[in-house]
Amino acid sequence: MQKLKKGDNVIVLTGKDKGRKGEILTVKPKEGKAIVQGINMVKRHQRQTQTSEAGIVNREAPIQLSNLALVDPKEGKATRVGFKIMDDGRKVRVAKLSGEVIDG
């Protein structure tokens, strides 16, 4: 089970976007990177196709998972992620800061 998943709200710990929050769009666990909405924006030159025009496009670049921390659902601050086995045998993610269960 991964500590950070698609759809999680995260905060950036280091780099040019330090302190900004966003939602994870995709996670690449083998590369150890994630794409976060509105974070680590870069300009890319795009060639013209049938569906899109040519020009310079802003898009999100991957960011290291180690530079991201989950936003605690209760406190709204950065927190580490732990795991806990529930009474019914499910393994769920838990916020270390508040002890709040992250998975439904």
C-alpha positions in Angstrom: 0.0 0.0 0.0 1.3 3.4 -1.0 1.6 6.3 1.4 0.5 8.9 -1.2 -2.2 8.1 -3.7 -4.1 9.8 -6.6 -6.6 12.3 -5.2 -4.7 13.1 -2.0 -4.2 16.7 -0.9 -0.5 17.3 -0.4 1.8 20.2 0.6 5.2 20.8 -0.9 8.0 20.7 1.6 11.0 22.0 -0.5 11.7 23.7 -3.8 10.3 26.7 -5.6 6.7 25.8 -4.7 7.4 25.3 -0.9 4.3 25.7 1.2 1.8 25.4 -1.7 -1.0 22.8 -1.6 -2.5 20.8 -4.4 -4.1 17.5 -5.4 -2.2 14.6 -6.8 -3.2 13.9 -10.4 -1.0 10.8 -11.0 1.6 8.8 -9.1 4.6 7.0 -10.6 5.8 4.7 -7.8 8.7 3.1 -9.8 10.1 6.6 -10.5 9.3 7.9 -7.0 7.5 10.9 -8.5 4.0 12.4 -8.7 2.2 15.1 -10.7 0.4 17.6 -8.5 -2.2 20.0 -9.8 -0.8 23.6 -10.2 2.6 22.6 -8.7 6.0 22.6 -10.5 4.7 24.3 -13.6 7.0 24.3 -16.7 6.7 25.8 -20.1 6.6 23.3 -23.0 6.8 24.1 -26.7 4.0 22.2 -28.5 3.8 21.3 -32.1 0.5 21.8 -34.0 -1.8 18.8 -34.3 -5.4 18.3 -35.6 -6.8 18.9 -32.1 -4.4 21.6 -30.7 -2.6 24.7 -31.8 1.1 25.3 -31.8 2.6 27.4 -29.0 4.0 27.5 -25.6 1.9 25.5 -23.0 2.1 25.6 -19.2 1.9 22.1 -17.7 2.8 20.3 -14.5 6.1 18.4 -14.3 6.7 15.5 -11.9 7.9 16.2 -8.4 9.7 13.8 -6.0 7.5 12.1 -3.5 10.0 12.8 -0.8 9.3 16.6 -1.3 5.5 16.1 -0.6 3.6 15.6 2.6 0.0 14.7 3.1 -2.3 17.4 4.4 -3.8 16.3 7.7 -7.7 16.2 7.2 -8.2 17.5 10.8 -5.4 20.0 11.3 -4.7 21.2 7.7 -0.9 20.9 8.3 1.7 18.5 6.8 1.7 15.1 8.4 3.4 11.8 8.0 1.5 8.7 7.1 1.3 5.5 9.1 -0.7 2.2 8.6 -3.1 0.5 11.0 -5.0 -2.7 10.7 -8.7 -2.2 11.6 -10.9 -4.7 13.6 -12.4 -6.1 10.3 -8.9 -6.8 8.9 -8.6 -3.9 6.6 -5.3 -2.0 6.4 -5.8 1.7 6.3 -3.7 4.8 6.2 -3.5 7.0 9.3 -2.3 10.6 9.8 0.5 10.6 12.4 -0.3 14.2 13.5 -4.0 13.7 14.5 -4.5 9.9 14.3 -7.3 10.5 11.8 -8.0 7.6 9.3 -7.3 8.8 5.8 -9.0 6.0 3.8 -12.8 5.8 4.0 
